[in-house]
Amino acid sequence: MIPEILEAIMLICFGFSWPMSVIKNIKAKTAKSMSLPFILLILSGYIAGIAGKFISGNISYVLIVYIINILSVGTNLIVYFINKGHDRAMANKTPVKVSGGN
């Protein structure tokens, strides 16, 4: 029971940062500060943790925390691709030229 509580605390501590990251990235409307490899690495880690729960047969309430975290990171992945689209759109815009009046 104690190991599960400690695992849940670890996941909750990590998990609190993801919604804040999602909100920051939505507001930023750019993927320039985001790292796709990092997001995929974190997702892979959570998937491995979930798989470990099923393989060991140690399915408990901790699985819920894993699922909440993977949904948060998955949301961040979606925001990454949306923001990449914003970045591409901004890169394709031609700047408006202002004439000097002469």
Biopython code that builds the backbone (N, CA, C, O; Angstrom):
import numpy as np
from Bio.PDB.StructureBuilder import StructureBuilder

atoms = [
    (1, "MET", "N", (0.821, -1.208, 0.000)),
    (1, "MET", "CA", (0.000, 0.000, 0.000)),
    (1, "MET", "C", (0.864, 1.270, 0.000)),
    (1, "MET", "O", (0.565, 2.215, -0.730)),
    (2, "ILE", "N", (1.915, 1.300, 0.799)),
    (2, "ILE", "CA", (2.800, 2.460, 0.858)),
    (2, "ILE", "C", (3.474, 2.718, -0.497)),
    (2, "ILE", "O", (3.530, 3.870, -0.928)),
    (3, "PRO", "N", (3.992, 1.679, -1.188)),
    (3, "PRO", "CA", (4.584, 1.949, -2.504)),
    (3, "PRO", "C", (3.590, 2.567, -3.489)),
    (3, "PRO", "O", (3.965, 3.440, -4.271)),
    (4, "GLU", "N", (2.340, 2.132, -3.463)),
    (4, "GLU", "CA", (1.323, 2.700, -4.351)),
    (4, "GLU", "C", (1.047, 4.152, -4.007)),
    (4, "GLU", "O", (0.868, 4.979, -4.901)),
    (5, "ILE", "N", (1.012, 4.468, -2.726)),
    (5, "ILE", "CA", (0.786, 5.849, -2.302)),
    (5, "ILE", "C", (1.946, 6.730, -2.771)),
    (5, "ILE", "O", (1.730, 7.834, -3.272)),
    (6, "LEU", "N", (3.160, 6.245, -2.610)),
    (6, "LEU", "CA", (4.325, 7.009, -3.047)),
    (6, "LEU", "C", (4.345, 7.178, -4.566)),
    (6, "LEU", "O", (4.697, 8.244, -5.073)),
    (7, "GLU", "N", (3.968, 6.132, -5.282)),
    (7, "GLU", "CA", (3.896, 6.215, -6.746)),
    (7, "GLU", "C", (2.839, 7.233, -7.164)),
    (7, "GLU", "O", (3.055, 8.015, -8.090)),
    (8, "ALA", "N", (1.704, 7.220, -6.481)),
    (8, "ALA", "CA", (0.631, 8.175, -6.790)),
    (8, "ALA", "C", (1.092, 9.601, -6.508)),
    (8, "ALA", "O", (0.801, 10.510, -7.286)),
    (9, "ILE", "N", (1.806, 9.804, -5.407)),
    (9, "ILE", "CA", (2.317, 11.142, -5.086)),
    (9, "ILE", "C", (3.278, 11.621, -6.172)),
    (9, "ILE", "O", (3.213, 12.773, -6.600)),
    (10, "MET", "N", (4.173, 10.730, -6.618)),
    (10, "MET", "CA", (5.106, 11.076, -7.688)),
    (10, "MET", "C", (4.344, 11.476, -8.950)),
    (10, "MET", "O", (4.655, 12.488, -9.578)),
    (11, "LEU", "N", (3.361, 10.688, -9.310)),
    (11, "LEU", "CA", (2.581, 10.971, -10.519)),
    (11, "LEU", "C", (1.784, 12.261, -10.386)),
    (11, "LEU", "O", (1.666, 13.022, -11.346)),
    (12, "ILE", "N", (1.244, 12.505, -9.217)),
    (12, "ILE", "CA", (0.481, 13.739, -8.991)),
    (12, "ILE", "C", (1.399, 14.953, -9.099)),
    (12, "ILE", "O", (1.028, 15.963, -9.695)),
    (13, "CYS", "N", (2.596, 14.853, -8.522)),
    (13, "CYS", "CA", (3.554, 15.963, -8.616)),
    (13, "CYS", "C", (3.908, 16.254, -10.068)),
    (13, "CYS", "O", (3.919, 17.412, -10.484)),
    (14, "PHE", "N", (4.197, 15.210, -10.841)),
    (14, "PHE", "CA", (4.474, 15.411, -12.264)),
    (14, "PHE", "C", (3.226, 15.922, -12.981)),
    (14, "PHE", "O", (3.295, 16.801, -13.840)),
    (15, "GLY", "N", (2.101, 15.355, -12.610)),
    (15, "GLY", "CA", (0.847, 15.657, -13.297)),
    (15, "GLY", "C", (0.386, 17.089, -13.160)),
    (15, "GLY", "O", (-0.283, 17.602, -14.057)),
    (16, "PHE", "N", (0.720, 17.753, -12.067)),
    (16, "PHE", "CA", (0.290, 19.144, -11.893)),
    (16, "PHE", "C", (0.929, 20.077, -12.914)),
    (16, "PHE", "O", (0.355, 21.110, -13.258)),
    (17, "SER", "N", (2.097, 19.721, -13.390)),
    (17, "SER", "CA", (2.779, 20.611, -14.328)),
    (17, "SER", "C", (2.162, 20.566, -15.723)),
    (17, "SER", "O", (2.245, 21.550, -16.457)),
    (18, "TRP", "N", (1.553, 19.459, -16.101)),
    (18, "TRP", "CA", (1.055, 19.335, -17.476)),
    (18, "TRP", "C", (-0.111, 20.244, -17.805)),
    (18, "TRP", "O", (-0.087, 20.862, -18.869)),
    (19, "PRO", "N", (-1.132, 20.371, -16.967)),
    (19, "PRO", "CA", (-2.204, 21.318, -17.309)),
    (19, "PRO", "C", (-1.692, 22.755, -17.413)),
    (19, "PRO", "O", (-2.154, 23.525, -18.255)),
    (20, "MET", "N", (-0.722, 23.113, -16.539)),
    (20, "MET", "CA", (-0.149, 24.462, -16.620)),
    (20, "MET", "C", (0.598, 24.644, -17.938)),
    (20, "MET", "O", (0.544, 25.717, -18.540)),
    (21, "SER", "N", (1.284, 23.614, -18.381)),
    (21, "SER", "CA", (2.000, 23.659, -19.654)),
    (21, "SER", "C", (1.030, 23.788, -20.818)),
    (21, "SER", "O", (1.271, 24.554, -21.751)),
    (22, "VAL", "N", (-0.051, 23.050, -20.767)),
    (22, "VAL", "CA", (-1.061, 23.119, -21.834)),
    (22, "VAL", "C", (-1.625, 24.538, -21.931)),
    (22, "VAL", "O", (-1.736, 25.092, -23.024)),
    (23, "ILE", "N", (-1.976, 25.115, -20.800)),
    (23, "ILE", "CA", (-2.544, 26.477, -20.787)),
    (23, "ILE", "C", (-1.537, 27.476, -21.344)),
    (23, "ILE", "O", (-1.888, 28.332, -22.156)),
    (24, "LYS", "N", (-0.280, 27.367, -20.904)),
    (24, "LYS", "CA", (0.776, 28.271, -21.386)),
    (24, "LYS", "C", (0.952, 28.142, -22.893)),
    (24, "LYS", "O", (1.092, 29.145, -23.593)),
    (25, "ASN", "N", (0.945, 26.909, -23.392)),
    (25, "ASN", "CA", (1.155, 26.687, -24.819)),
    (25, "ASN", "C", (-0.034, 27.115, -25.664)),
    (25, "ASN", "O", (0.141, 27.569, -26.795)),
    (26, "ILE", "N", (-1.232, 26.977, -25.132)),
    (26, "ILE", "CA", (-2.420, 27.464, -25.849)),
    (26, "ILE", "C", (-2.346, 28.983, -25.990)),
    (26, "ILE", "O", (-2.599, 29.530, -27.063)),
    (27, "LYS", "N", (-1.998, 29.655, -24.894)),
    (27, "LYS", "CA", (-1.907, 31.117, -24.921)),
    (27, "LYS", "C", (-0.781, 31.597, -25.832)),
    (27, "LYS", "O", (-0.911, 32.631, -26.486)),
    (28, "ALA", "N", (0.318, 30.855, -25.879)),
    (28, "ALA", "CA", (1.487, 31.267, -26.670)),
    (28, "ALA", "C", (1.214, 31.214, -28.171)),
    (28, "ALA", "O", (1.754, 32.023, -28.926)),
    (29, "LYS", "N", (0.387, 30.279, -28.606)),
    (29, "LYS", "CA", (0.066, 30.088, -30.034)),
    (29, "LYS", "C", (1.315, 29.878, -30.897)),
    (29, "LYS", "O", (1.334, 30.233, -32.076)),
    (30, "THR", "N", (2.346, 29.301, -30.296)),
    (30, "THR", "CA", (3.559, 28.955, -31.032)),
    (30, "THR", "C", (4.147, 27.684, -30.423)),
    (30, "THR", "O", (4.013, 27.425, -29.227)),
    (31, "ALA", "N", (4.794, 26.911, -31.270)),
    (31, "ALA", "CA", (5.433, 25.677, -30.807)),
    (31, "ALA", "C", (6.928, 25.885, -30.584)),
    (31, "ALA", "O", (7.657, 24.926, -30.329)),
    (32, "LYS", "N", (7.381, 27.113, -30.678)),
    (32, "LYS", "CA", (8.814, 27.396, -30.590)),
    (32, "LYS", "C", (9.419, 26.998, -29.249)),
    (32, "LYS", "O", (10.594, 26.634, -29.201)),
    (33, "SER", "N", (8.672, 27.052, -28.177)),
    (33, "SER", "CA", (9.210, 26.669, -26.868)),
    (33, "SER", "C", (8.855, 25.226, -26.499)),
    (33, "SER", "O", (9.151, 24.775, -25.393)),
    (34, "MET", "N", (8.225, 24.511, -27.422)),
    (34, "MET", "CA", (7.799, 23.133, -27.158)),
    (34, "MET", "C", (8.761, 22.157, -27.832)),
    (34, "MET", "O", (9.376, 22.477, -28.849)),
    (35, "SER", "N", (8.881, 20.967, -27.254)),
    (35, "SER", "CA", (9.762, 19.950, -27.816)),
    (35, "SER", "C", (8.971, 18.668, -28.069)),
    (35, "SER", "O", (8.529, 18.002, -27.133)),
    (36, "LEU", "N", (8.799, 18.333, -29.350)),
    (36, "LEU", "CA", (8.081, 17.113, -29.707)),
    (36, "LEU", "C", (8.774, 15.873, -29.150)),
    (36, "LEU", "O", (8.092, 15.009, -28.598)),
    (37, "PRO", "N", (10.103, 15.741, -29.268)),
    (37, "PRO", "CA", (10.749, 14.552, -28.698)),
    (37, "PRO", "C", (10.511, 14.420, -27.184)),
    (37, "PRO", "O", (10.318, 13.313, -26.681)),
    (38, "PHE", "N", (10.526, 15.535, -26.473)),
    (38, "PHE", "CA", (10.289, 15.508, -25.031)),
    (38, "PHE", "C", (8.873, 15.025, -24.725)),
    (38, "PHE", "O", (8.677, 14.164, -23.867)),
    (39, "ILE", "N", (7.891, 15.579, -25.427)),
    (39, "ILE", "CA", (6.498, 15.178, -25.212)),
    (39, "ILE", "C", (6.323, 13.685, -25.502)),
    (39, "ILE", "O", (5.662, 12.976, -24.742)),
    (40, "LEU", "N", (6.913, 13.212, -26.596)),
    (40, "LEU", "CA", (6.799, 11.792, -26.946)),
    (40, "LEU", "C", (7.509, 10.902, -25.938)),
    (40, "LEU", "O", (7.051, 9.795, -25.653)),
    (41, "LEU", "N", (8.624, 11.377, -25.397)),
    (41, "LEU", "CA", (9.344, 10.614, -24.372)),
    (41, "LEU", "C", (8.502, 10.471, -23.107)),
    (41, "LEU", "O", (8.430, 9.390, -22.523)),
    (42, "ILE", "N", (7.880, 11.542, -22.695)),
    (42, "ILE", "CA", (7.014, 11.499, -21.512)),
    (42, "ILE", "C", (5.822, 10.577, -21.759)),
    (42, "ILE", "O", (5.473, 9.765, -20.901)),
    (43, "LEU", "N", (5.200, 10.701, -22.927)),
    (43, "LEU", "CA", (4.082, 9.807, -23.261)),
    (43, "LEU", "C", (4.522, 8.347, -23.223)),
    (43, "LEU", "O", (3.807, 7.490, -22.703)),
    (44, "SER", "N", (5.696, 8.069, -23.772)),
    (44, "SER", "CA", (6.220, 6.697, -23.758)),
    (44, "SER", "C", (6.418, 6.193, -22.334)),
    (44, "SER", "O", (6.125, 5.036, -22.033)),
    (45, "GLY", "N", (6.910, 7.054, -21.467)),
    (45, "GLY", "CA", (7.101, 6.677, -20.074)),
    (45, "GLY", "C", (5.789, 6.337, -19.383)),
    (45, "GLY", "O", (5.702, 5.352, -18.649)),
    (46, "TYR", "N", (4.775, 7.148, -19.619)),
    (46, "TYR", "CA", (3.468, 6.869, -19.017)),
    (46, "TYR", "C", (2.863, 5.585, -19.588)),
    (46, "TYR", "O", (2.252, 4.806, -18.856)),
    (47, "ILE", "N", (3.032, 5.368, -20.882)),
    (47, "ILE", "CA", (2.529, 4.130, -21.492)),
    (47, "ILE", "C", (3.233, 2.927, -20.879)),
    (47, "ILE", "O", (2.599, 1.913, -20.590)),
    (48, "ALA", "N", (4.559, 3.042, -20.678)),
    (48, "ALA", "CA", (5.309, 1.950, -20.046)),
    (48, "ALA", "C", (4.823, 1.713, -18.619)),
    (48, "ALA", "O", (4.703, 0.567, -18.186)),
    (49, "GLY", "N", (4.546, 2.779, -17.895)),
    (49, "GLY", "CA", (4.036, 2.633, -16.528)),
    (49, "GLY", "C", (2.680, 1.946, -16.494)),
    (49, "GLY", "O", (2.430, 1.093, -15.643)),
    (50, "ILE", "N", (1.811, 2.317, -17.418)),
    (50, "ILE", "CA", (0.488, 1.682, -17.506)),
    (50, "ILE", "C", (0.640, 0.217, -17.888)),
    (50, "ILE", "O", (-0.009, -0.651, -17.304)),
    (51, "ALA", "N", (1.497, -0.060, -18.868)),
    (51, "ALA", "CA", (1.733, -1.453, -19.276)),
    (51, "ALA", "C", (2.273, -2.261, -18.103)),
    (51, "ALA", "O", (1.875, -3.407, -17.894)),
    (52, "GLY", "N", (3.182, -1.660, -17.337)),
    (52, "GLY", "CA", (3.726, -2.343, -16.166)),
    (52, "GLY", "C", (2.651, -2.698, -15.153)),
    (52, "GLY", "O", (2.704, -3.761, -14.534)),
    (53, "LYS", "N", (1.687, -1.822, -14.982)),
    (53, "LYS", "CA", (0.571, -2.103, -14.061)),
    (53, "LYS", "C", (-0.215, -3.329, -14.534)),
    (53, "LYS", "O", (-0.557, -4.207, -13.742)),
    (54, "PHE", "N", (-0.492, -3.371, -15.828)),
    (54, "PHE", "CA", (-1.264, -4.507, -16.352)),
    (54, "PHE", "C", (-0.451, -5.799, -16.331)),
    (54, "PHE", "O", (-0.974, -6.857, -15.981)),
    (55, "ILE", "N", (0.829, -5.716, -16.706)),
    (55, "ILE", "CA", (1.666, -6.920, -16.727)),
    (55, "ILE", "C", (1.845, -7.499, -15.333)),
    (55, "ILE", "O", (1.816, -8.717, -15.153)),
    (56, "SER", "N", (2.029, -6.626, -14.344)),
    (56, "SER", "CA", (2.233, -7.106, -12.970)),
    (56, "SER", "C", (0.925, -7.520, -12.304)),
    (56, "SER", "O", (0.927, -8.183, -11.266)),
    (57, "GLY", "N", (-0.183, -7.125, -12.907)),
    (57, "GLY", "CA", (-1.476, -7.414, -12.300)),
    (57, "GLY", "C", (-1.760, -6.506, -11.110)),
    (57, "GLY", "O", (-2.705, -6.742, -10.357)),
    (58, "ASN", "N", (-0.949, -5.477, -10.941)),
    (58, "ASN", "CA", (-1.079, -4.553, -9.815)),
    (58, "ASN", "C", (-1.922, -3.348, -10.225)),
    (58, "ASN", "O", (-1.475, -2.204, -10.148)),
    (59, "ILE", "N", (-3.122, -3.623, -10.652)),
    (59, "ILE", "CA", (-4.021, -2.558, -11.099)),
    (59, "ILE", "C", (-4.726, -1.987, -9.875)),
    (59, "ILE", "O", (-5.445, -2.691, -9.165)),
    (60, "SER", "N", (-4.503, -0.689, -9.643)),
    (60, "SER", "CA", (-5.086, -0.027, -8.473)),
    (60, "SER", "C", (-5.494, 1.384, -8.868)),
    (60, "SER", "O", (-5.504, 1.743, -10.046)),
    (61, "TYR", "N", (-5.827, 2.168, -7.860)),
    (61, "TYR", "CA", (-6.228, 3.550, -8.090)),
    (61, "TYR", "C", (-5.111, 4.358, -8.755)),
    (61, "TYR", "O", (-5.389, 5.382, -9.379)),
    (62, "VAL", "N", (-3.870, 3.926, -8.635)),
    (62, "VAL", "CA", (-2.739, 4.633, -9.235)),
    (62, "VAL", "C", (-2.904, 4.688, -10.752)),
    (62, "VAL", "O", (-2.446, 5.635, -11.392)),
    (63, "LEU", "N", (-3.548, 3.691, -11.322)),
    (63, "LEU", "CA", (-3.785, 3.662, -12.763)),
    (63, "LEU", "C", (-4.587, 4.883, -13.207)),
    (63, "LEU", "O", (-4.378, 5.400, -14.305)),
    (64, "ILE", "N", (-5.491, 5.336, -12.367)),
    (64, "ILE", "CA", (-6.293, 6.528, -12.680)),
    (64, "ILE", "C", (-5.386, 7.753, -12.829)),
    (64, "ILE", "O", (-5.582, 8.581, -13.718)),
    (65, "VAL", "N", (-4.395, 7.852, -11.948)),
    (65, "VAL", "CA", (-3.471, 8.990, -12.014)),
    (65, "VAL", "C", (-2.642, 8.917, -13.294)),
    (65, "VAL", "O", (-2.407, 9.937, -13.942)),
    (66, "TYR", "N", (-2.197, 7.706, -13.661)),
    (66, "TYR", "CA", (-1.483, 7.534, -14.930)),
    (66, "TYR", "C", (-2.353, 8.000, -16.099)),
    (66, "TYR", "O", (-1.876, 8.702, -16.991)),
    (67, "ILE", "N", (-3.603, 7.617, -16.092)),
    (67, "ILE", "CA", (-4.508, 7.959, -17.192)),
    (67, "ILE", "C", (-4.736, 9.469, -17.264)),
    (67, "ILE", "O", (-4.741, 10.046, -18.352)),
    (68, "ILE", "N", (-4.923, 10.105, -16.117)),
    (68, "ILE", "CA", (-5.095, 11.564, -16.091)),
    (68, "ILE", "C", (-3.849, 12.246, -16.661)),
    (68, "ILE", "O", (-3.947, 13.191, -17.444)),
    (69, "ASN", "N", (-2.677, 11.750, -16.256)),
    (69, "ASN", "CA", (-1.424, 12.345, -16.746)),
    (69, "ASN", "C", (-1.246, 12.135, -18.244)),
    (69, "ASN", "O", (-0.845, 13.052, -18.961)),
    (70, "ILE", "N", (-1.542, 10.939, -18.709)),
    (70, "ILE", "CA", (-1.364, 10.670, -20.143)),
    (70, "ILE", "C", (-2.352, 11.500, -20.967)),
    (70, "ILE", "O", (-2.032, 11.907, -22.083)),
    (71, "LEU", "N", (-3.528, 11.749, -20.437)),
    (71, "LEU", "CA", (-4.487, 12.619, -21.135)),
    (71, "LEU", "C", (-3.977, 14.062, -21.186)),
    (71, "LEU", "O", (-4.135, 14.743, -22.200)),
    (72, "SER", "N", (-3.371, 14.521, -20.101)),
    (72, "SER", "CA", (-2.815, 15.875, -20.072)),
    (72, "SER", "C", (-1.664, 16.022, -21.061)),
    (72, "SER", "O", (-1.593, 17.008, -21.795)),
    (73, "VAL", "N", (-0.767, 15.044, -21.081)),
    (73, "VAL", "CA", (0.363, 15.098, -22.007)),
    (73, "VAL", "C", (-0.138, 14.936, -23.445)),
    (73, "VAL", "O", (0.384, 15.571, -24.362)),
    (74, "GLY", "N", (-1.141, 14.093, -23.637)),
    (74, "GLY", "CA", (-1.748, 13.935, -24.963)),
    (74, "GLY", "C", (-2.364, 15.236, -25.447)),
    (74, "GLY", "O", (-2.280, 15.569, -26.629)),
    (75, "THR", "N", (-2.981, 15.969, -24.535)),
    (75, "THR", "CA", (-3.535, 17.281, -24.879)),
    (75, "THR", "C", (-2.415, 18.221, -25.298)),
    (75, "THR", "O", (-2.561, 18.989, -26.248)),
    (76, "ASN", "N", (-1.297, 18.155, -24.583)),
    (76, "ASN", "CA", (-0.151, 18.984, -24.931)),
    (76, "ASN", "C", (0.386, 18.622, -26.317)),
    (76, "ASN", "O", (0.836, 19.496, -27.058)),
    (77, "LEU", "N", (0.338, 17.344, -26.663)),
    (77, "LEU", "CA", (0.762, 16.895, -27.993)),
    (77, "LEU", "C", (-0.137, 17.500, -29.069)),
    (77, "LEU", "O", (0.348, 17.970, -30.097)),
    (78, "ILE", "N", (-1.436, 17.486, -28.830)),
    (78, "ILE", "CA", (-2.391, 18.090, -29.776)),
    (78, "ILE", "C", (-2.115, 19.582, -29.923)),
    (78, "ILE", "O", (-2.104, 20.110, -31.034)),
    (79, "VAL", "N", (-1.891, 20.262, -28.791)),
    (79, "VAL", "CA", (-1.598, 21.699, -28.824)),
    (79, "VAL", "C", (-0.307, 21.961, -29.592)),
    (79, "VAL", "O", (-0.197, 22.964, -30.297)),
    (80, "TYR", "N", (0.668, 21.068, -29.460)),
    (80, "TYR", "CA", (1.921, 21.212, -30.208)),
    (80, "TYR", "C", (1.640, 21.292, -31.708)),
    (80, "TYR", "O", (2.137, 22.188, -32.390)),
    (81, "PHE", "N", (0.841, 20.351, -32.220)),
    (81, "PHE", "CA", (0.566, 20.340, -33.657)),
    (81, "PHE", "C", (-0.296, 21.527, -34.081)),
    (81, "PHE", "O", (-0.118, 22.052, -35.181)),
    (82, "ILE", "N", (-1.214, 21.952, -33.241)),
    (82, "ILE", "CA", (-2.005, 23.157, -33.543)),
    (82, "ILE", "C", (-1.073, 24.365, -33.616)),
    (82, "ILE", "O", (-1.169, 25.183, -34.530)),
    (83, "ASN", "N", (-0.167, 24.463, -32.634)),
    (83, "ASN", "CA", (0.753, 25.592, -32.615)),
    (83, "ASN", "C", (1.744, 25.545, -33.773)),
    (83, "ASN", "O", (2.140, 26.594, -34.281)),
    (84, "LYS", "N", (2.155, 24.346, -34.203)),
    (84, "LYS", "CA", (3.007, 24.232, -35.388)),
    (84, "LYS", "C", (2.272, 24.798, -36.598)),
    (84, "LYS", "O", (2.873, 25.455, -37.448)),
    (85, "GLY", "N", (0.970, 24.540, -36.669)),
    (85, "GLY", "CA", (0.152, 25.111, -37.744)),
    (85, "GLY", "C", (0.141, 26.627, -37.685)),
    (85, "GLY", "O", (0.250, 27.293, -38.715)),
    (86, "HIS", "N", (0.008, 27.182, -36.470)),
    (86, "HIS", "CA", (0.073, 28.643, -36.312)),
    (86, "HIS", "C", (1.425, 29.174, -36.793)),
    (86, "HIS", "O", (1.499, 30.194, -37.478)),
    (87, "ASP", "N", (2.503, 28.455, -36.416)),
    (87, "ASP", "CA", (3.843, 28.885, -36.819)),
    (87, "ASP", "C", (3.992, 28.873, -38.339)),
    (87, "ASP", "O", (4.561, 29.800, -38.915)),
    (88, "ARG", "N", (3.483, 27.826, -38.988)),
    (88, "ARG", "CA", (3.558, 27.745, -40.451)),
    (88, "ARG", "C", (2.757, 28.867, -41.098)),
    (88, "ARG", "O", (3.197, 29.477, -42.072)),
    (89, "ALA", "N", (1.579, 29.133, -40.548)),
    (89, "ALA", "CA", (0.734, 30.200, -41.098)),
    (89, "ALA", "C", (1.426, 31.558, -40.969)),
    (89, "ALA", "O", (1.377, 32.372, -41.891)),
    (90, "MET", "N", (2.064, 31.798, -39.837)),
    (90, "MET", "CA", (2.768, 33.068, -39.639)),
    (90, "MET", "C", (3.985, 33.164, -40.566)),
    (90, "MET", "O", (4.303, 34.245, -41.062)),
    (91, "ALA", "N", (4.656, 32.048, -40.796)),
    (91, "ALA", "CA", (5.832, 32.050, -41.677)),
    (91, "ALA", "C", (5.438, 32.299, -43.129)),
    (91, "ALA", "O", (6.222, 32.856, -43.898)),
    (92, "ASN", "N", (4.241, 31.895, -43.502)),
    (92, "ASN", "CA", (3.778, 32.047, -44.881)),
    (92, "ASN", "C", (3.156, 33.408, -45.160)),
    (92, "ASN", "O", (2.930, 33.759, -46.318)),
    (93, "LYS", "N", (2.878, 34.172, -44.119)),
    (93, "LYS", "CA", (2.310, 35.504, -44.315)),
    (93, "LYS", "C", (3.366, 36.421, -44.894)),
    (93, "LYS", "O", (4.517, 36.425, -44.458)),
    (94, "THR", "N", (2.961, 37.191, -45.875)),
    (94, "THR", "CA", (3.890, 38.181, -46.402)),
    (94, "THR", "C", (3.706, 39.459, -45.604)),
    (94, "THR", "O", (2.577, 39.879, -45.352)),
    (95, "PRO", "N", (4.803, 40.074, -45.207)),
    (95, "PRO", "CA", (4.675, 41.296, -44.397)),
    (95, "PRO", "C", (4.018, 42.414, -45.208)),
    (95, "PRO", "O", (4.232, 42.545, -46.413)),
    (96, "VAL", "N", (3.233, 43.192, -44.527)),
    (96, "VAL", "CA", (2.583, 44.346, -45.152)),
    (96, "VAL", "C", (3.604, 45.448, -45.274)),
    (96, "VAL", "O", (4.234, 45.830, -44.287)),
    (97, "LYS", "N", (3.775, 45.968, -46.489)),
    (97, "LYS", "CA", (4.736, 47.046, -46.718)),
    (97, "LYS", "C", (4.017, 48.375, -46.550)),
    (97, "LYS", "O", (2.938, 48.603, -47.098)),
    (98, "VAL", "N", (4.645, 49.229, -45.783)),
    (98, "VAL", "CA", (4.095, 50.559, -45.563)),
    (98, "VAL", "C", (4.923, 51.528, -46.387)),
    (98, "VAL", "O", (6.143, 51.608, -46.244)),
    (99, "SER", "N", (4.239, 52.261, -47.249)),
    (99, "SER", "CA", (4.973, 53.213, -48.095)),
    (99, "SER", "C", (5.264, 54.473, -47.305)),
    (99, "SER", "O", (4.530, 54.849, -46.391)),
    (100, "GLY", "N", (6.359, 55.113, -47.688)),
    (100, "GLY", "CA", (6.816, 56.303, -46.971)),
    (100, "GLY", "C", (6.148, 57.593, -47.434)),
    (100, "GLY", "O", (6.458, 58.650, -46.884)),
    (101, "GLY", "N", (5.272, 57.564, -48.386)),
    (101, "GLY", "CA", (4.572, 58.760, -48.828)),
    (101, "GLY", "C", (5.214, 59.454, -50.006)),
    (101, "GLY", "O", (4.623, 60.407, -50.513)),
    (102, "ASN", "N", (6.365, 59.055, -50.474)),
    (102, "ASN", "CA", (7.007, 59.674, -51.638)),
    (102, "ASN", "C", (6.665, 58.958, -52.881)),
    (102, "ASN", "O", (7.118, 59.343, -53.959)),
]
sb = StructureBuilder()
sb.init_structure("model")
sb.init_model(0)
sb.init_chain("A")
sb.init_seg("    ")
for serial, (resi, resn, name, xyz) in enumerate(atoms, 1):
    if name == "N":
        sb.init_residue(resn, " ", resi, " ")
    sb.init_atom(name, np.array(xyz, "f"), 0.0, 1.0, " ", f" {name:<3s}", serial, name[0])
structure = sb.get_structure()
